[in-house]
Amino acid sequence: GDEVVSPVDGTIEKIAPAYSNPKYEGLQAITITGDDGLEYKFLYVTPKDGEGQPIVQEKDRVRAGDPIGSAQNRGAYEPSGKMKDHIHIEIRDKSGKVVDPTPHFKRWRNEGAR
């Protein structure tokens, strides 16, 4: 899949299955604790490059723009096979409350692709 980069400076906190449901075995999630104190969770991202080589592991430091993995083939897990590859990004504050990602996406877009 396409390369996925970190949008923030931070630390890889967790690499784990995206879901506990065996139907989705193999789908992964990468969680980064940003230096800004927010938690960024990327679902459907494997911590490997296109050749299957590891890019990151838990406790690695990353900077904005660093590769963290590759988007996974999400469509392979749906009966129709028609779902397009994509990732989900969840942002949470220190208390675990979901944060509106809109201002973050706008800032990242304005900063340009890295």
C-alpha positions as a Markdown table, in Angstrom:
| # | Residue | x | y | z |
|---|---|---|---|---|
| 1 | Gly | 0.0 | 0.0 | 0.0 |
| 2 | Asp | 0.9 | 3.6 | -0.1 |
| 3 | Glu | 3.4 | 5.0 | 2.3 |
| 4 | Val | 2.0 | 6.6 | 5.5 |
| 5 | Val | 3.9 | 9.3 | 7.3 |
| 6 | Ser | 3.6 | 10.7 | 10.7 |
| 7 | Pro | 1.9 | 14.2 | 10.7 |
| 8 | Val | 3.5 | 15.0 | 14.1 |
| 9 | Asp | 6.7 | 14.7 | 16.1 |
| 10 | Gly | 6.2 | 12.0 | 18.8 |
| 11 | Thr | 6.8 | 8.4 | 20.0 |
| 12 | Ile | 5.3 | 5.2 | 18.6 |
| 13 | Glu | 3.4 | 4.0 | 21.7 |
| 14 | Lys | 1.6 | 0.9 | 20.3 |
| 15 | Ile | 1.5 | -1.4 | 17.3 |
| 16 | Ala | -1.5 | -3.7 | 17.7 |
| 17 | Pro | -4.4 | -5.4 | 15.8 |
| 18 | Ala | -6.9 | -2.8 | 14.7 |
| 19 | Tyr | -9.8 | -5.0 | 15.9 |
| 20 | Ser | -10.2 | -8.0 | 18.2 |
| 21 | Asn | -12.7 | -9.6 | 15.7 |
| 22 | Pro | -10.9 | -12.6 | 14.0 |
| 23 | Lys | -12.7 | -11.5 | 10.7 |
| 24 | Tyr | -10.2 | -8.6 | 10.6 |
| 25 | Glu | -7.1 | -10.5 | 11.6 |
| 26 | Gly | -4.1 | -8.9 | 10.1 |
| 27 | Leu | -5.4 | -5.3 | 10.1 |
| 28 | Gln | -3.1 | -3.2 | 12.3 |
| 29 | Ala | -3.1 | 0.1 | 14.1 |
| 30 | Ile | -0.2 | 2.3 | 15.0 |
| 31 | Thr | -0.6 | 4.8 | 17.9 |
| 32 | Ile | 1.7 | 7.8 | 18.2 |
| 33 | Thr | 1.8 | 10.0 | 21.3 |
| 34 | Gly | 2.6 | 13.4 | 19.9 |
| 35 | Asp | 4.9 | 15.9 | 21.6 |
| 36 | Asp | 1.8 | 18.1 | 21.7 |
| 37 | Gly | 0.3 | 15.6 | 24.2 |
| 38 | Leu | -2.3 | 14.2 | 21.9 |
| 39 | Glu | -2.7 | 10.6 | 20.9 |
| 40 | Tyr | -2.9 | 9.8 | 17.1 |
| 41 | Lys | -4.1 | 6.4 | 16.2 |
| 42 | Phe | -3.7 | 5.2 | 12.6 |
| 43 | Leu | -5.9 | 2.2 | 11.6 |
| 44 | Tyr | -5.2 | -0.1 | 8.6 |
| 45 | Val | -1.5 | 0.8 | 8.6 |
| 46 | Thr | 1.2 | -1.9 | 8.8 |
| 47 | Pro | 4.5 | -0.8 | 10.3 |
| 48 | Lys | 6.3 | -2.2 | 7.3 |
| 49 | Asp | 7.3 | -0.8 | 3.9 |
| 50 | Gly | 6.1 | -2.1 | 0.5 |
| 51 | Glu | 8.7 | -4.9 | 0.6 |
| 52 | Gly | 7.5 | -6.1 | 4.1 |
| 53 | Gln | 10.5 | -4.7 | 6.0 |
| 54 | Pro | 9.8 | -3.1 | 9.4 |
| 55 | Ile | 9.9 | 0.7 | 9.4 |
| 56 | Val | 9.0 | 1.4 | 13.0 |
| 57 | Gln | 8.6 | -0.4 | 16.3 |
| 58 | Glu | 7.1 | 0.6 | 19.7 |
| 59 | Lys | 9.1 | 3.3 | 21.5 |
| 60 | Asp | 10.7 | 4.7 | 18.3 |
| 61 | Arg | 10.8 | 8.5 | 18.0 |
| 62 | Val | 9.4 | 9.9 | 14.8 |
| 63 | Arg | 9.3 | 13.4 | 13.4 |
| 64 | Ala | 6.6 | 14.9 | 11.2 |
| 65 | Gly | 7.1 | 13.5 | 7.7 |
| 66 | Asp | 8.8 | 10.3 | 8.8 |
| 67 | Pro | 7.4 | 7.1 | 7.3 |
| 68 | Ile | 5.6 | 5.0 | 9.8 |
| 69 | Gly | 4.2 | 2.2 | 7.5 |
| 70 | Ser | 2.1 | 1.3 | 4.6 |
| 71 | Ala | -1.7 | 1.5 | 4.1 |
| 72 | Gln | -3.2 | -2.0 | 4.2 |
| 73 | Asn | -5.6 | -3.5 | 1.6 |
| 74 | Arg | -8.8 | -2.9 | 3.5 |
| 75 | Gly | -10.9 | -4.1 | 0.6 |
| 76 | Ala | -9.6 | -7.6 | 1.0 |
| 77 | Tyr | -11.6 | -7.9 | 4.3 |
| 78 | Glu | -15.0 | -7.0 | 2.8 |
| 79 | Pro | -17.2 | -9.6 | 1.0 |
| 80 | Ser | -17.8 | -7.3 | -2.0 |
| 81 | Gly | -14.1 | -6.5 | -2.3 |
| 82 | Lys | -15.1 | -3.1 | -3.5 |
| 83 | Met | -13.9 | -1.0 | -0.5 |
| 84 | Lys | -11.0 | 1.2 | -1.5 |
| 85 | Asp | -7.8 | 1.3 | 0.4 |
| 86 | His | -7.9 | 4.0 | 3.1 |
| 87 | Ile | -6.8 | 4.6 | 6.6 |
| 88 | His | -8.6 | 6.0 | 9.7 |
| 89 | Ile | -7.0 | 8.5 | 12.0 |
| 90 | Glu | -8.3 | 9.0 | 15.5 |
| 91 | Ile | -7.1 | 11.9 | 17.7 |
| 92 | Arg | -7.6 | 11.9 | 21.5 |
| 93 | Asp | -6.6 | 14.2 | 24.3 |
| 94 | Lys | -4.8 | 13.1 | 27.5 |
| 95 | Ser | -8.1 | 12.1 | 29.1 |
| 96 | Gly | -9.0 | 9.9 | 26.1 |
| 97 | Lys | -11.7 | 12.3 | 24.8 |
| 98 | Val | -12.0 | 12.3 | 21.0 |
| 99 | Val | -10.6 | 15.5 | 19.4 |
| 100 | Asp | -12.1 | 17.1 | 16.3 |
| 101 | Pro | -9.5 | 16.4 | 13.7 |
| 102 | Thr | -10.6 | 19.2 | 11.3 |
| 103 | Pro | -8.2 | 21.9 | 12.5 |
| 104 | His | -5.3 | 19.4 | 12.5 |
| 105 | Phe | -6.1 | 18.3 | 8.9 |
| 106 | Lys | -6.3 | 22.0 | 7.8 |
| 107 | Arg | -3.0 | 22.8 | 9.4 |
| 108 | Trp | -1.3 | 19.7 | 7.8 |
| 109 | Arg | -2.8 | 20.6 | 4.4 |
| 110 | Asn | -1.5 | 24.1 | 4.7 |
| 111 | Glu | 1.9 | 23.0 | 5.7 |
| 112 | Gly | 2.0 | 20.9 | 2.5 |
| 113 | Ala | 2.8 | 17.3 | 1.8 |
| 114 | Arg | 6.0 | 16.2 | 3.4 |
